[in-house]
Amino acid sequence: MLNIKVFSDFACPFCYLSTGFFDKLKGEGLVFSLEWIPYEMHPNIPLEGKSIESKHPKGYKEKMLEFQNNLGKEYGIKFGNQTMDYNTKRALLAGEYAKSIEKYDEFSKLAFKAYFYDLKNLGQVSVLNNIAAKSGFQIEEMNQAIDSGKFDSNIEKAKKLIEKFQVEGTPTFIINDKHKMVGMRPYNQMKDSFLSFM
């Protein structure tokens, strides 16, 4: 059986696509374990977010959006016309809470959709509370756990894994604690790559 670690951030469009990839793999009967490791891509972005317009040359954003939507068709994943990057630290902590109550899958997909399709600011408590409610969380319990620092140690453990596996971007896949793959490709290419490690 494959044991897969995915270093991921809710601000990573290809991490969103990887949720569809793994769902399709499961649908085809492949048995594997999956562990999502938080990797904060933009820790210095303020809570109100930051425009992405100045980050890339003219036309880049439009081409990337087209590329993402083409890859997403296979998984029923759509992307909106994103103009802002947002701070995801609290969302990643909420993801750790979701793991603790075994609802990470539901939460993560809603969080990704909120960020990339609904274009919501995941740094806002009200946005996260809405996602949490849809995921069936006890919202007050989640916020108390996050604010008390209960999951801060999870982030520190993730940082040690990031260092151990020399992760430099998302999504990074570590298979059976030996093999590293970085980024997303078309489904059959990805599937063949994973199967080669079995």
C-alpha positions in Angstrom: 0.0 0.0 0.0 1.2 3.5 -0.7 1.7 5.9 2.2 1.5 9.4 0.9 2.3 12.7 2.6 1.1 15.9 0.8 2.6 19.2 1.8 -0.2 21.6 1.0 -1.6 25.1 1.5 -5.1 26.4 0.9 -3.5 29.1 -1.2 -2.1 26.5 -3.6 -4.3 25.9 -6.7 -2.5 22.7 -7.6 -3.1 21.4 -4.0 -6.8 21.9 -4.7 -6.5 19.9 -7.9 -4.7 17.1 -6.0 -7.9 16.6 -3.9 -9.6 15.6 -7.2 -6.7 13.5 -8.2 -6.8 11.4 -5.0 -10.6 11.1 -5.1 -10.4 9.7 -8.6 -7.6 7.3 -7.6 -9.8 6.0 -4.7 -12.7 5.7 -7.2 -10.6 3.4 -9.3 -9.9 1.1 -6.3 -6.4 2.1 -5.4 -5.7 1.7 -1.7 -3.4 4.2 0.0 -3.1 6.3 3.1 -3.0 10.0 2.8 -1.6 12.6 5.3 -2.0 16.3 4.5 0.9 18.4 6.0 0.4 22.1 6.4 2.8 24.3 4.5 2.2 28.0 4.7 3.2 29.6 1.4 2.7 33.2 2.2 3.3 33.8 5.9 3.9 37.5 5.5 0.7 38.4 3.7 -1.5 40.6 5.9 -4.9 39.4 7.0 -6.6 41.8 4.5 -4.7 40.1 1.7 -2.4 41.3 -1.1 -3.0 42.0 -4.7 -1.3 39.5 -7.1 -1.4 41.8 -10.1 2.2 43.0 -9.6 3.7 39.5 -9.1 3.5 38.3 -12.7 4.1 39.7 -16.2 1.0 40.8 -18.2 -1.1 37.9 -19.5 0.4 35.3 -17.1 -2.6 35.3 -14.8 -5.0 34.6 -17.6 -2.9 31.8 -19.0 -2.6 30.2 -15.6 -6.3 30.4 -15.0 -7.0 28.7 -18.3 -4.4 26.0 -17.5 -5.9 25.4 -14.0 -9.4 25.1 -15.4 -8.3 22.7 -18.1 -6.7 20.5 -15.5 -9.7 20.8 -13.2 -12.3 19.7 -15.8 -11.3 16.1 -15.1 -12.2 16.5 -11.4 -15.1 18.9 -11.6 -13.0 21.7 -10.1 -13.4 25.3 -11.3 -11.3 28.4 -10.6 -12.5 31.9 -10.5 -10.5 35.0 -11.6 -8.4 35.4 -8.6 -6.8 38.8 -8.0 -5.7 38.5 -4.3 -3.6 36.3 -2.2 -4.7 35.8 1.4 -3.1 34.7 4.6 -3.9 31.1 5.4 -2.4 30.5 8.8 -5.7 30.3 10.6 -7.2 28.1 7.9 -4.3 25.7 8.3 -4.9 25.6 12.0 -8.6 25.0 11.3 -7.5 22.1 9.1 -5.6 20.6 12.0 -8.8 20.9 14.1 -10.6 19.2 11.3 -8.2 16.3 11.4 -8.7 15.9 15.1 -12.5 15.3 14.5 -11.9 13.3 11.3 -13.5 15.8 9.0 -10.5 17.1 7.1 -11.7 15.9 3.8 -14.9 17.9 3.9 -13.3 21.0 5.4 -10.4 21.1 3.0 -12.5 20.9 -0.2 -14.8 23.7 1.1 -11.8 25.8 2.0 -10.2 25.4 -1.4 -13.4 26.2 -3.1 -13.9 29.2 -1.0 -10.4 30.5 -1.8 -10.2 29.7 -5.5 -13.8 29.8 -6.8 -15.7 32.0 -4.4 -12.6 34.2 -4.0 -13.0 34.5 -0.2 -10.4 35.7 2.3 -9.5 32.6 4.4 -7.8 34.9 6.9 -11.2 36.2 8.0 -12.7 34.4 11.0 -16.2 34.9 9.7 -15.3 33.1 6.4 -13.7 30.2 8.3 -16.7 30.0 10.6 -19.0 29.6 7.6 -16.8 26.8 6.2 -16.7 25.2 9.6 -20.4 25.3 9.9 -20.9 23.7 6.5 -18.4 21.0 7.6 -20.4 20.2 10.7 -18.0 21.6 13.2 -18.7 23.0 16.6 -17.5 26.6 15.7 -16.9 27.8 19.2 -14.9 24.7 20.1 -12.8 25.1 16.9 -12.0 28.8 17.6 -11.2 28.1 21.3 -8.8 25.3 20.2 -7.1 27.5 17.6 -6.8 30.6 19.9 -5.5 28.5 22.8 -2.6 27.4 20.7 -3.7 23.8 20.8 -2.6 23.1 17.3 0.6 25.2 17.2 2.7 22.2 17.9 1.2 20.5 14.7 2.6 23.4 12.7 6.0 23.0 14.3 6.0 19.3 13.6 5.1 20.1 10.0 8.1 22.5 9.8 10.4 19.7 10.9 9.0 17.4 8.2 9.4 20.2 5.6 13.1 20.4 6.6 13.5 16.7 6.7 12.2 16.1 3.2 13.6 19.4 1.9 10.2 20.6 0.7 10.4 23.9 -1.2 7.0 24.2 -2.8 3.4 22.9 -3.0 2.1 20.4 -3.6 5.0 18.1 -2.7 4.2 14.4 -2.4 6.3 12.1 -0.3 5.6 8.4 -1.1 6.5 5.8 1.5 8.9 8.3 3.1 11.3 7.7 0.2 10.2 9.2 -3.0 9.4 12.9 -3.7 7.2 14.3 -6.4 6.5 18.0 -6.9 3.6 19.6 -8.7 0.5 18.4 -10.6 0.4 16.9 -14.1 -2.5 15.3 -16.1 -4.2 12.4 -14.4 -2.7 9.5 -16.2 0.8 10.8 -15.8 0.3 11.3 -12.1 -1.3 7.9 -11.7 1.5 6.1 -13.5 4.1 7.9 -11.4 2.4 6.8 -8.1 1.9 3.3 -9.3 5.6 3.0 -10.1 6.3 3.3 -6.4 4.1 0.3 -5.4 
